[in-house]
Amino acid sequence: MSLPIEKSSSDELAREVARRRTFAIISHPDAGKTTLTEKLLLYAGAVHLAGAVHARSHQRASRSDWMELEQARGISITSTALQFDYQGVRVNLLDTPGHQDFSEDTYRTLMAVDSAVMVLDSAKGIEPQTKKLFAVCRKRNIPIMTFINKMDQPGRHPYELLEEIEQTLGMTAVPFNWPIGEGAGFLGLYDLQEPQVLFFQRTLHNQKRAPMRVETFPHPSLAETLGEAYGPLQEEIALLTGAGTKFDRDRFLAGQLTPVFFGSALTNFGVEPFLNAFLQLAPPPSPRMSSRGLMQPTDEKFSGFVFKIQANMDPQHRDRMAFLRIVSGRFEKDMMVHHARLDRKIRMTRPHRLFGRDRETIEEAYPGDVVGLVNPGLFAIGDTLCSGSPLAFDAIPQFPPECFGVLRSQDLTKQKQFQKGLQQLEEEGVMQVFYSPDHVRREPVLAAVGELQFDVVASRLETEYGVKTLVERMPFVLARWVTGDPDVIARIYWPQDTRRLVDRDGRMVMLFGSERLLSYCMKEYASLKFQLREEIEKIQNS
Ligand code: G4P
């Protein structure tokens, strides 16, 4: 009688997959990502008072925005995961850092989502960071929903914003609702899916859900309230409902069309209709390409990949957490899985459900979920874990470092903590560490994608490992791993504005002061290979 049991477990898996939504919010800093995150949590009942999540002087902190440096600078620099239930749907919201220097972490997070919400400031439209993040979503054809925020402030005309989305991003923009009034006179939304208007009321400090009144359209009180603006609104609605572009789900799922919603995250106007529409539109977990072909989420065999490592998330625990995105099958606490990179079996003890900084042990998880695994140095970004026959998911792209600096410890008695901190931060992918090949001056050289990462390294070494450091910038802009005949390499007299170093695994790395210098060396020493780390690791792993 084993068949019915198998059937029921696969039914359960299919049911759990169907009710998962895993997404990230992308935006230019200050467009309102943190505020919208917080308000989504408020509407989903995951927090009860917006801004009151952590006892903080500033109301703008959401639970996913927790590091000291973030707080000091008011920017979100590390991604975390938030899981909550709303109307029977299990939502996994992966927080992406907002600052442009942290794009690498953001890129990795976007590898782990099935859809994205793009937040635009109604006065600014598409900004540089929006474009960059959009480009990553486009590469993976991630479906994108757009929330045009700050409608309570004077902004650009909605038509102009839709046109900008179409022209700048090359995506068809289909409004699902339309703002009624603007700036201080923003009263609510016309729902283009149903002939109705949604009026909102502000609450004290915008901390509670804004009461929403639904009226059929046309509505006599609206003519009175809007006065002269009523006529143009009627015309716009006639135009939008008549000739407007229709929503096409397949094009949305292919990332070619974006449904657009208007609102104000600050005053909570439009957050509820947006959340409801999100649950309907956003796709459940998608399949993922692996060395064994496309893995479907409903495949009974468990599989997942690590997209992020984070040390010291909770000062009380002081450990490292690996973030595992489940791709297929049912994950169970204590299950034995195959670790593709180490080619060995490991037991999944102590898996956690994450909510920003908080965590709790879980017994099971399903595709789309993000599980926190306490990481005793076992996991690296991009690792695949699976049950059944071994497989590996496609690698997570790495970004070549462009900023370099010597890291000096100000406290030589704390060498052990210094080295441990460096190793752990490197494992997280915050930066790479290189050393002088002769080991005489063992002052590490940091290599990072963005300069702000140096501040993060220094700040985290101090707060998490108790070591004060200073970073001294170096004038290099490129790094390449050099391989070839050791005799040839030994005889080279490298030009000025280059530096020969080794990475943690002892492989030779050259730093260059300019692209031109690299081209010169590649020509001059044509028998050698000058490669990016990603390229050299691909060769080594194959
Ligand atoms: P980010 O995560 O995308 O960087 O943006 P965040 O939510 O932190 O919002 C940036 C600023 O914009 C904050 O103001 C926030 O209050 C404000 N904001 C967010 N949504 C809206 C909105 O719908 N309407 C208006 N008018 N403002 C909005 P701040 O002055 O930087 O911080 P705070 O002092 O208000 O906390």
Residues whose N, C-alpha, C, O or C-beta is under 5 A from the ligand:
A	BS01	G4P	S27 H28 P29 D30 A31 G32 K33 T34 T35 L36 Q59 R60 G98 N149 K150 M151 D152 Q153 G263 S264 A265 L266 T267
